[in-house]
Amino acid sequence: MAAGNVGQLIRERRTSIGLTQRDLAAASGISIGALRDLEQGRTRCPRWGAVAAMATTLGMDRHQLAALASTWSGGSPDRDHEDAVPLAGTGITGPGVRIGVLGPLALEGGGAVAGLGPARQRAVLGLLALHGPAGVSRDVIVDVLWPGRAPLSASAQVQGYISHLRRFLVPAGCGRGPGEPVTLAEGCYRLSRGIGLDLADFRQLSRHAGTAGAQGQPRLACALYERSLGLWRGDVLADVDLLQGYPAAAEVIRCRGDAVLCFARAAASLGWQSRVLPHLRLLCAREHFNEPAHAHLMTALAAAGQQAAAVEVFWRLKCRLDTELGIRPGPQLAAAHLRILRQQAG
């Protein structure tokens, strides 16, 4: 197909999330002239690396990426890999498996989640997904699966779980390829880089959003934060009891909170507080003593014309701090309250 179709998809996605050509070009590391040529169909065969960089910036999901790849006329994306920006978890180079941990355990492209087997086997897959390329050692897996006293057969059982997962994670309709979906190296089990992870996408999009914000591009930052937070479907591995409270899962939750606050700051600079309100409400409902989150929620509510609700948020938190912790609101929360009373929020 013509390269113009690639440009059309890029343009449609860019305009749908409210980015200018200058925003997208700067964030993707390409010239604005090159982007204009692509969107207007003047580029016959764009480099896949440039296309992939723009797709990452635009936060395209797996299906949008597949549509983009199908319209690209430059041959196999693999041949241009040296120029490509890594697209963590997209599966763009071909059919593959995608694992979701930002909510209940989810799986696309392999077997059905219901076939993942017993709770400990599901926990092993969750551990592999949480640790990503770094991998996780067999000893850590044993400690998590048997928090008290592990049986003598623990190592053998872990190996059995891994063997089953290797068979299970082969993409539906595909034969076994030369690479294993789970490898063992230096004492650590690792998922293949060809397996997509919603957690990797979240981290990558949040990182790009932070870069955009630091470079004075709040519109782009908001679009990327919105996309990254939109990947969440609930609590981390909500249906895997063995991993509730696991340190790596807790760290992911902390990163989500950081992304919400950064999104709130970028949105406030543009007067877009309403876009971040649902995320702030959820964060404050989860973290009852998170004063920065409550301060942003109060400001966003007031900017949206809900001053009474904003004041109520302050007094509820003030009572909790006093009753349960015996402390007074900090300076950020007090300052937000004062701005609301003076009708200066937003």
WOHUFEN-V865054 format. One record per run of one state. SS is the DSSP state (helix for helix, strand for strand, loop for the rest). FROM is the first residue (numbers start at 0). LEN is the number of residues. If there is no record, write none. Layout:
# WOHUFEN-V865054
ss={SS;SS}
from={FROM;FROM}
len={LEN;LEN}
This chain:
# WOHUFEN-V865054
ss={loop;helix;loop;helix;loop;helix;loop;helix;loop;helix;loop;helix;loop;strand;loop;strand;loop;helix;loop;helix;loop;strand;helix;loop;helix;loop;strand;loop;strand;loop;strand;helix;loop;helix;loop;helix;loop;helix;loop;helix;loop;helix;loop;helix;loop;helix;loop}
from={0;2;16;20;28;31;39;47;57;61;71;76;83;97;100;105;108;112;116;118;134;135;137;145;153;168;181;185;187;191;195;197;214;217;229;240;243;246;270;272;286;290;303;306;325;330;341}
len={2;14;4;8;3;8;8;10;4;10;5;7;14;3;5;3;4;4;2;16;1;2;8;8;15;13;4;2;4;4;2;17;3;12;11;3;3;24;2;14;4;13;3;19;5;11;5}
